[in-house]
């Protein structure tokens, strides 16, 4: 026993001696490093700076006074020190305390921004210019670059139309509200310095280096009449000298629809139809089902077997994107090349898009004085365009397939003539094939160290062929034995620009930059459209259009637009504190009337870099404080050719029962004095950076006035015309924009930032035309123009609930014979309209109810949001990174077609299915929706359908992981990153529909009911070889 105890004591003693010896040995292998990190500019401490042993994760952060202390292995020789806004520095480990000075990162302060016909240091910009974060933008899996930019830039809205959500669809962007009614409202795209006649559908997002937005008139003036609605500057990637780099990016996406509403089940729809027919019977009794439903529908109801058309028609969509690029070169030759493949299969059968692009950018230095840039972009795309299928309105009663599994042509019975939508999709073809070819050649001659000449040349060509065929078994081709259509289009653009740039620093206090431009551009468009009916052999589809034996229609359109321009811009930098810029451009446009061919576009701006003044130099909290102001008066492109000229339109005439093609005068009365609209913009801005660039942001206020507004007005029918275009009136857009980024944590292995932008815009029609009697015209009902109201305003009667049993129908304003739409048979379940106004003897509104419903009882509803904006955060820890993005719109108003349109079930007619609502019946006296009506739409239904379209959406969540450098190197790779992204994951809104984002300009559009928006999940990988 004693021996065992002795042995145990020896073991414990031995273990203690071993641990002591090990600790001593380890202590002898480590040493403590102490020191401080300071700014080399002002010797101020940098708290939170990252200090790490090079090649390891062993490190620490400096305290509030910039000091640090931690233990390192004796073999450690170098520290890596980093801090936000400063250059990373490697420091040798020596004995004693270290004093480490970091230099300000000039790449942050002097970031180069593309501004049109050149570049500028970000710190020298005097205009409202914004840059998109492309690393965040490309997280949205779409072929539409505009959609990627939603919420990325303050003041920018993305307008999604009815066809935008289809595979291959493209959206529009709107800067700072709608500045015109009948003229151009679209921003222009400038790609690698070349103005585009159209969008940027041919550019893959992986080929884009940067996107800048010119938002105020001073920045836009350099592009004259085409830049008045905003300018988007797209710069594609270019080669860099050094070793060849190969990059691969691939991802796959699955898409599914999400909706915030229910439709009627089979039994609920049957009851809806019973209630609709019941409403036509005087004693409110129910009719027999045999008098309402077909035999197939009765069978469906009896067996409780119904068709879920959404399940039958809507499937999960998918995206497959593959991109590979190569970059490299020498000091003499730099090359960037890429091949991209994008394929999307839509949510609805026969909807798909395939795009293939090839890009080659070459920068060739010929001598110290001469170089040439060559850009080539080729695109081939194929689009399958499924017909509009509103699955919400299709009756669930009947059978989609017969007992043998074959499609039924008439699901509810032939007597109802409603064709199976799946049958219709099978019996038609609608496809488009396109090819783009873009080539730029730009010789650059450096005449002196201060003077440079460029000759920009561009050819852009787009051809497309759209073919449609609807067979004799389809609903559209049934009566004509099949119909075929072929639509061939050609767009060509030619551009030549001579650019002379003088850039001279006379001293540190005086710098001058002058740019002169002469430009000539021609855009051509031609179209040949053929439609033919009657086919005995349908196997060839639209390719057999020449075999038609029925009616044949051929249309030919062609137009040409030319623009000649001269521009001068001067920038002066005084003491790096006072920045001046002045621009003037003259445009001569063939589309303008002969009496107003030329326009003049002047602009000026000034910026004061307050933080460089002596009284702020010692204020540590302020890194940048710049006050900007600008003013410009630009004209707006008419947006159409031949508006001021007499034109003729194709017209078919009948002679002895035979059709003959001819021409008739246009319905538009020509106006030889038509001219450009003038948009005058005043902008105030403040750029700021604080606390060592922890807080960075800017604020802008703008007021834009459009005068000589292009409007249309009806003309007497005796003239033979319907309306004319002319210049009159004034439109205003004003608003505030805020962008803010907080770089909260910026350590070597942990980074966290939050960004937000917020915008509001007030749109108002200030003045309309006059009729010559000296009294101003305040409204034009025919074209929805109202002084004091925004463009596209909703002017409707005000919904006041549902008439109930026991209400005073005899004295109801709607029953008054003097009402605009008298309802003699007013009864419970009808829509109630509020009597809001009367008129005095002079015809002025009194604001007091007058017991009848007249035009004066209508109320205005502003469709524009009170504000819109986004909030995003990025967190990176070691190899992981997380990005989350919210987008919100507050105060928008829209007419919901799901609730108001017969074709969308909104009339509650009982003939069509629709969004499930709490409708009125005698047993269910609802106060929100009227009783079903089998024959006609209820009066004032649009008033009920005016709804708040505010929403907040969790737009993007993306989680990525980048393998460590050691693992990548072991795989012979420079870098590899995996990521997963979810898009449109959650939407909080009271608006009923697939998406509240659809059609922000056309508030009376039915686009909400078209192709549905989708939630998507993406898995991708990026590899750098």
ChimeraX attribute file (.defattr): number of C-alpha atoms within 10 A of each C-alpha:
attribute: neighborCount
match mode: 1-to-1
recipient: residues
	/A:1	6
	/A:2	7
	/A:3	8
	/A:4	9
	/A:5	10
	/A:6	10
	/A:7	12
	/A:8	12
	/A:9	12
	/A:10	12
	/A:11	12
	/A:12	11
	/A:13	12
	/A:14	12
	/A:15	12
	/A:16	12
	/A:17	12
	/A:18	12
	/A:19	12
	/A:20	12
	/A:21	12
	/A:22	12
	/A:23	12
	/A:24	11
	/A:25	11
	/A:26	13
	/A:27	13
	/A:28	11
	/A:29	12
	/A:30	14
	/A:31	16
	/A:32	13
	/A:33	18
	/A:34	16
	/A:35	15
	/A:36	21
	/A:37	29
	/A:38	21
	/A:39	18
	/A:40	14
	/A:41	10
	/A:42	12
	/A:43	12
	/A:44	14
	/A:45	20
	/A:46	24
	/A:47	19
	/A:48	22
	/A:49	27
	/A:50	24
	/A:51	27
	/A:52	23
	/A:53	20
	/A:54	17
	/A:55	11
	/A:56	10
	/A:57	12
	/A:58	14
	/A:59	20
	/A:60	19
	/A:61	23
	/A:62	19
	/A:63	16
	/A:64	12
	/A:65	14
	/A:66	20
	/A:67	21
	/A:68	23
	/A:69	17
	/A:70	15
	/A:71	14
	/A:72	18
	/A:73	16
	/A:74	13
	/A:75	9
	/A:76	15
	/A:77	13
	/A:78	15
	/A:79	21
	/A:80	18
	/A:81	26
	/A:82	23
	/A:83	27
	/A:84	21
	/A:85	18
	/A:86	22
	/A:87	16
	/A:88	16
	/A:89	15
	/A:90	16
	/A:91	18
	/A:92	12
	/A:93	16
	/A:94	10
	/A:95	10
	/A:96	10
	/A:97	15
	/A:98	17
	/A:99	13
	/A:100	18
	/A:101	21
	/A:102	20
	/A:103	16
	/A:104	18
	/A:105	15
	/A:106	11
	/A:107	13
	/A:108	16
	/A:109	17
	/A:110	13
	/A:111	15
	/A:112	15
	/A:113	20
	/A:114	23
	/A:115	24
	/A:116	21
	/A:117	18
	/A:118	11
	/A:119	12
	/A:120	15
	/A:121	15
	/A:122	17
	/A:123	17
	/A:124	23
	/A:125	23
	/A:126	28
	/A:127	26
	/A:128	26
	/A:129	18
	/A:130	19
	/A:131	16
	/A:132	16
	/A:133	14
	/A:134	17
	/A:135	10
	/A:136	18
	/A:137	19
	/A:138	15
	/A:139	20
	/A:140	24
	/A:141	25
	/A:142	23
	/A:143	25
	/A:144	24
	/A:145	22
	/A:146	20
	/A:147	22
	/A:148	20
	/A:149	21
	/A:150	20
	/A:151	26
	/A:152	26
	/A:153	24
	/A:154	26
	/A:155	25
	/A:156	22
	/A:157	24
	/A:158	20
	/A:159	21
	/A:160	24
	/A:161	24
	/A:162	20
	/A:163	17
	/A:164	22
	/A:165	22
	/A:166	25
	/A:167	28
	/A:168	26
	/A:169	18
	/A:170	21
	/A:171	19
	/A:172	18
	/A:173	22
	/A:174	19
	/A:175	24
	/A:176	27
	/A:177	24
	/A:178	22
	/A:179	30
	/A:180	24
	/A:181	16
	/A:182	15
	/A:183	17
	/A:184	20
	/A:185	23
	/A:186	23
	/A:187	22
	/A:188	22
	/A:189	22
	/A:190	22
	/A:191	18
	/A:192	16
	/A:193	19
	/A:194	21
	/A:195	20
	/A:196	16
	/A:197	18
	/A:198	12
	/A:199	19
	/A:200	18
	/A:201	17
	/A:202	23
	/A:203	23
	/A:204	25
	/A:205	22
	/A:206	21
	/A:207	21
	/A:208	17
	/A:209	13
	/A:210	18
	/A:211	20
	/A:212	21
	/A:213	24
	/A:214	26
	/A:215	27
	/A:216	33
	/A:217	34
	/A:218	31
	/A:219	30
	/A:220	29
	/A:221	34
	/A:222	30
	/A:223	26
	/A:224	26
	/A:225	29
	/A:226	25
	/A:227	26
	/A:228	36
	/A:229	29
	/A:230	26
	/A:231	28
	/A:232	23
	/A:233	23
	/A:234	21
	/A:235	17
	/A:236	20
	/A:237	21
	/A:238	20
	/A:239	21
	/A:240	18
	/A:241	14
	/A:242	12
	/A:243	10
	/A:244	15
	/A:245	16
	/A:246	18
	/A:247	18
	/A:248	19
	/A:249	19
	/A:250	18
	/A:251	19
	/A:252	19
	/A:253	20
	/A:254	21
	/A:255	22
	/A:256	17
	/A:257	17
	/A:258	17
	/A:259	13
	/A:260	13
	/A:261	12
	/A:262	12
	/A:263	16
	/A:264	19
	/A:265	17
	/A:266	22
	/A:267	17
	/A:268	14
	/A:269	21
	/A:270	24
	/A:271	14
	/A:272	25
	/A:273	24
	/A:274	22
	/A:275	26
	/A:276	22
	/A:277	23
	/A:278	20
	/A:279	20
	/A:280	15
	/A:281	11
	/A:282	7
	/A:283	8
	/A:284	13
	/A:285	13
	/A:286	14
	/A:287	13
	/A:288	9
	/A:289	14
	/A:290	10
	/A:291	9
	/A:292	14
	/A:293	19
	/A:294	18
	/A:295	14
	/A:296	17
	/A:297	25
	/A:298	18
	/A:299	17
	/A:300	20
	/A:301	19
	/A:302	10
	/A:303	9
	/A:304	11
	/A:305	16
	/A:306	19
	/A:307	19
	/A:308	18
	/A:309	19
	/A:310	14
	/A:311	9
	/A:312	14
	/A:313	16
	/A:314	17
	/A:315	16
	/A:316	15
	/A:317	22
	/A:318	20
	/A:319	24
	/A:320	18
	/A:321	20
	/A:322	17
	/A:323	21
	/A:324	19
	/A:325	21
	/A:326	19
	/A:327	21
	/A:328	18
	/A:329	19
	/A:330	15
	/A:331	11
	/A:332	13
	/A:333	18
	/A:334	20
	/A:335	21
	/A:336	24
	/A:337	22
	/A:338	22
	/A:339	19
	/A:340	23
	/A:341	18
	/A:342	22
	/A:343	23
	/A:344	25
	/A:345	23
	/A:346	28
	/A:347	24
	/A:348	24
	/A:349	19
	/A:350	19
	/A:351	21
	/A:352	23
	/A:353	24
	/A:354	21
	/A:355	22
	/A:356	20
	/A:357	20
	/A:358	20
	/A:359	22
	/A:360	20
	/A:361	22
	/A:362	19
	/A:363	22
	/A:364	19
	/A:365	18
	/A:366	12
	/A:367	10
	/A:368	9
	/A:369	13
	/A:370	15
	/A:371	18
	/A:372	17
	/A:373	17
	/A:374	16
	/A:375	20
	/A:376	16
	/A:377	19
	/A:378	18
	/A:379	20
	/A:380	19
	/A:381	20
	/A:382	20
	/A:383	23
	/A:384	23
	/A:385	24
	/A:386	22
	/A:387	18
	/A:388	14
	/A:389	19
	/A:390	19
	/A:391	22
	/A:392	22
	/A:393	22
	/A:394	23
	/A:395	25
	/A:396	29
	/A:397	28
	/A:398	23
	/A:399	23
	/A:400	24
	/A:401	16
	/A:402	11
	/A:403	8
	/A:404	6
	/A:405	8
	/A:406	9
	/A:407	16
	/A:408	20
	/A:409	23
	/A:410	20
	/A:411	25
	/A:412	26
	/A:413	19
	/A:414	13
	/A:415	9
	/A:416	11
	/A:417	12
	/A:418	15
	/A:419	20
	/A:420	22
	/A:421	25
	/A:422	18
	/A:423	18
	/A:424	21
	/A:425	20
	/A:426	17
	/A:427	18
	/A:428	26
	/A:429	20
	/A:430	21
	/A:431	20
	/A:432	18
	/A:433	17
	/A:434	18
	/A:435	19
	/A:436	19
	/A:437	17
	/A:438	18
	/A:439	17
	/A:440	19
	/A:441	17
	/A:442	20
	/A:443	17
	/A:444	20
	/A:445	18
	/A:446	17
	/A:447	13
	/A:448	10
	/A:449	10
	/A:450	12
	/A:451	16
	/A:452	18
	/A:453	20
	/A:454	19
	/A:455	18
	/A:456	19
	/A:457	20
	/A:458	20
	/A:459	16
	/A:460	19
	/A:461	17
	/A:462	18
	/A:463	16
	/A:464	19
	/A:465	18
	/A:466	20
	/A:467	21
	/A:468	20
	/A:469	28
	/A:470	27
	/A:471	27
	/A:472	21
	/A:473	18
	/A:474	23
	/A:475	20
	/A:476	17
	/A:477	20
	/A:478	14
	/A:479	13
	/A:480	16
	/A:481	21
	/A:482	28
	/A:483	29
	/A:484	28
	/A:485	23
	/A:486	22
	/A:487	17
	/A:488	19
	/A:489	18
	/A:490	17
	/A:491	19
	/A:492	19
	/A:493	21
	/A:494	16
	/A:495	19
	/A:496	19
	/A:497	20
	/A:498	16
	/A:499	20
	/A:500	21
	/A:501	21
	/A:502	17
	/A:503	16
	/A:504	15
	/A:505	13
	/A:506	9
	/A:507	9
	/A:508	10
	/A:509	12
	/A:510	13
	/A:511	17
	/A:512	16
	/A:513	17
	/A:514	18
	/A:515	21
	/A:516	19
	/A:517	20
	/A:518	17
	/A:519	18
	/A:520	17
	/A:521	19
	/A:522	16
	/A:523	18
	/A:524	16
	/A:525	15
	/A:526	15
	/A:527	16
	/A:528	15
	/A:529	16
	/A:530	17
	/A:531	20
	/A:532	24
	/A:533	24
	/A:534	23
	/A:535	23
	/A:536	11
	/A:537	12
	/A:538	21
	/A:539	10
	/A:540	11
	/A:541	20
	/A:542	26
	/A:543	15
	/A:544	15
	/A:545	23
	/A:546	13
	/A:547	16
	/A:548	21
	/A:549	13
	/A:550	13
	/A:551	12
	/A:552	17
	/A:553	14
	/A:554	14
	/A:555	14
	/A:556	11
	/A:557	12
	/A:558	11
	/A:559	13
	/A:560	16
	/A:561	17
	/A:562	15
	/A:563	18
	/A:564	17
	/A:565	21
	/A:566	20
	/A:567	22
	/A:568	20
	/A:569	21
	/A:570	18
	/A:571	22
	/A:572	19
	/A:573	19
	/A:574	16
	/A:575	15
	/A:576	17
	/A:577	16
	/A:578	19
	/A:579	20
	/A:580	20
	/A:581	23
	/A:582	22
	/A:583	25
	/A:584	23
	/A:585	23
	/A:586	23
	/A:587	22
	/A:588	18
	/A:589	23
	/A:590	18
	/A:591	24
	/A:592	26
	/A:593	21
	/A:594	16
	/A:595	10
	/A:596	16
	/A:597	17
	/A:598	18
	/A:599	21
	/A:600	19
	/A:601	27
	/A:602	23
	/A:603	25
	/A:604	23
	/A:605	25
	/A:606	21
	/A:607	24
	/A:608	21
	/A:609	22
	/A:610	18
	/A:611	20
	/A:612	18
	/A:613	13
	/A:614	9
	/A:615	9
	/A:616	15
	/A:617	13
	/A:618	12
	/A:619	10
	/A:620	12
	/A:621	14
	/A:622	18
	/A:623	20
	/A:624	22
	/A:625	18
	/A:626	22
	/A:627	19
	/A:628	22
	/A:629	22
	/A:630	25
	/A:631	25
	/A:632	26
	/A:633	24
	/A:634	33
	/A:635	28
	/A:636	27
	/A:637	23
	/A:638	23
	/A:639	15
	/A:640	14
	/A:641	15
	/A:642	16
	/A:643	21
	/A:644	22
	/A:645	17
	/A:646	14
	/A:647	15
	/A:648	13
	/A:649	12
	/A:650	15
	/A:651	12
	/A:652	13
	/A:653	13
	/A:654	9
	/A:655	8
	/A:656	5
	/A:657	7
	/A:658	8
	/A:659	13
	/A:660	11
	/A:661	12
	/A:662	11
	/A:663	12
	/A:664	12
	/A:665	14
	/A:666	15
	/A:667	16
	/A:668	22
	/A:669	21
	/A:670	20
	/A:671	17
	/A:672	16
	/A:673	15
	/A:674	23
	/A:675	26
	/A:676	26
	/A:677	27
	/A:678	25
	/A:679	26
	/A:680	22
	/A:681	23
	/A:682	20
	/A:683	24
	/A:684	21
	/A:685	21
	/A:686	20
	/A:687	20
	/A:688	20
	/A:689	21
	/A:690	16
	/A:691	13
	/A:692	21
	/A:693	22
	/A:694	18
	/A:695	20
	/A:696	19
	/A:697	20
	/A:698	21
	/A:699	21
	/A:700	22
	/A:701	19
	/A:702	23
	/A:703	19
	/A:704	24
	/A:705	21
	/A:706	24
	/A:707	22
	/A:708	20
	/A:709	29
	/A:710	24
	/A:711	19
	/A:712	18
	/A:713	14
	/A:714	15
	/A:715	14
	/A:716	9
	/A:717	9
	/A:718	7
	/A:719	10
	/A:720	13
	/A:721	16
	/A:722	16
	/A:723	17
	/A:724	17
	/A:725	20
	/A:726	22
	/A:727	19
	/A:728	16
	/A:729	20
	/A:730	23
	/A:731	26
	/A:732	26
	/A:733	20
	/A:734	19
	/A:735	19
	/A:736	21
	/A:737	23
	/A:738	20
	/A:739	22
	/A:740	17
	/A:741	20
	/A:742	18
	/A:743	19
	/A:744	13
	/A:745	17
	/A:746	20
	/A:747	22
	/A:748	22
	/A:749	14
	/A:750	15
	/A:751	16
	/A:752	17
	/A:753	18
	/A:754	18
	/A:755	19
	/A:756	22
	/A:757	23
	/A:758	21
	/A:759	25
	/A:760	23
	/A:761	24
	/A:762	20
	/A:763	25
	/A:764	22
	/A:765	23
	/A:766	18
	/A:767	21
	/A:768	23
	/A:769	20
	/A:770	13
	/A:771	9
	/A:772	8
	/A:773	7
	/A:774	7
	/A:775	9
	/A:776	13
	/A:777	17
	/A:778	16
	/A:779	17
	/A:780	14
	/A:781	9
	/A:782	9
	/A:783	12
	/A:784	13
	/A:785	21
	/A:786	22
	/A:787	19
	/A:788	16
	/A:789	21
	/A:790	23
	/A:791	25
	/A:792	22
	/A:793	24
	/A:794	23
	/A:795	19
	/A:796	19
	/A:797	25
	/A:798	21
	/A:799	19
	/A:800	15
	/A:801	18
	/A:802	22
	/A:803	23
	/A:804	20
	/A:805	12
	/A:806	8
	/A:807	11
	/A:808	10
	/A:809	19
	/A:810	11
	/A:811	11
	/A:812	18
	/A:813	22
	/A:814	25
	/A:815	19
	/A:816	18
	/A:817	13
	/A:818	13
	/A:819	15
	/A:820	14
	/A:821	16
	/A:822	17
	/A:823	17
	/A:824	12
	/A:825	9
	/A:826	16
	/A:827	16
	/A:828	20
	/A:829	27
	/A:830	24
	/A:831	26
	/A:832	25
	/A:833	24
	/A:834	20
	/A:835	24
	/A:836	21
	/A:837	21
	/A:838	20
	/A:839	16
	/A:840	8
	/A:841	6
	/A:842	6
	/A:843	9
	/A:844	11
	/A:845	15
	/A:846	13
	/A:847	13
	/A:848	12
	/A:849	16
	/A:850	15
	/A:851	19
	/A:852	25
	/A:853	27
	/A:854	21
	/A:855	15
	/A:856	19
	/A:857	25
	/A:858	19
	/A:859	17
	/A:860	15
	/A:861	20
	/A:862	22
	/A:863	24
	/A:864	26
	/A:865	19
	/A:866	16
	/A:867	20
	/A:868	26
	/A:869	26
	/A:870	24
	/A:871	19
	/A:872	22
	/A:873	18
	/A:874	18
	/A:875	17
	/A:876	21
	/A:877	14
	/A:878	15
	/A:879	14
	/A:880	17
	/A:881	18
	/A:882	18
	/A:883	19
	/A:884	20
	/A:885	23
	/A:886	20
	/A:887	22
	/A:888	19
	/A:889	23
	/A:890	17
	/A:891	15
	/A:892	20
	/A:893	23
	/A:894	27
	/A:895	25
	/A:896	27
	/A:897	25
	/A:898	22
	/A:899	25
	/A:900	23
	/A:901	19
	/A:902	18
	/A:903	18
	/A:904	23
	/A:905	23
	/A:906	27
	/A:907	29
	/A:908	31
	/A:909	23
	/A:910	23
	/A:911	23
	/A:912	21
	/A:913	29
	/A:914	27
	/A:915	19
	/A:916	19
	/A:917	17
	/A:918	14
	/A:919	19
	/A:920	22
	/A:921	20
	/A:922	13
	/A:923	6
	/A:924	11
	/A:925	19
	/A:926	19
	/A:927	18
	/A:928	16
	/A:929	22
	/A:930	26
	/A:931	27
	/A:932	29
	/A:933	23
	/A:934	22
	/A:935	14
	/A:936	11
	/A:937	16
	/A:938	20
	/A:939	15
	/A:940	18
	/A:941	21
	/A:942	22
	/A:943	22
	/A:944	23
	/A:945	19
	/A:946	25
	/A:947	18
	/A:948	21
	/A:949	25
	/A:950	22
	/A:951	20
	/A:952	18
	/A:953	19
	/A:954	20
	/A:955	22
	/A:956	23
	/A:957	21
	/A:958	21
	/A:959	18
	/A:960	19
	/A:961	18
	/A:962	19
	/A:963	17
	/A:964	14
	/A:965	15
	/A:966	12
	/A:967	14
	/A:968	18
	/A:969	14
	/A:970	9
	/A:971	12
	/A:972	11
	/A:973	15
	/A:974	19
	/A:975	19
	/A:976	22
	/A:977	18
	/A:978	18
	/A:979	19
	/A:980	19
	/A:981	21
	/A:982	24
	/A:983	22
	/A:984	22
	/A:985	15
	/A:986	15
	/A:987	19
	/A:988	13
	/A:989	17
	/A:990	13
	/A:991	19
	/A:992	20
	/A:993	23
	/A:994	19
	/A:995	24
	/A:996	27
	/A:997	18
	/A:998	27
	/A:999	22
	/A:1000	23
	/A:1001	19
	/A:1002	17
	/A:1003	21
	/A:1004	17
	/A:1005	17
	/A:1006	20
	/A:1007	21
	/A:1008	23
	/A:1009	24
	/A:1010	21
	/A:1011	24
	/A:1012	24
	/A:1013	23
	/A:1014	22
	/A:1015	17
	/A:1016	22
	/A:1017	23
	/A:1018	21
	/A:1019	18
	/A:1020	19
	/A:1021	17
	/A:1022	17
	/A:1023	18
	/A:1024	18
	/A:1025	16
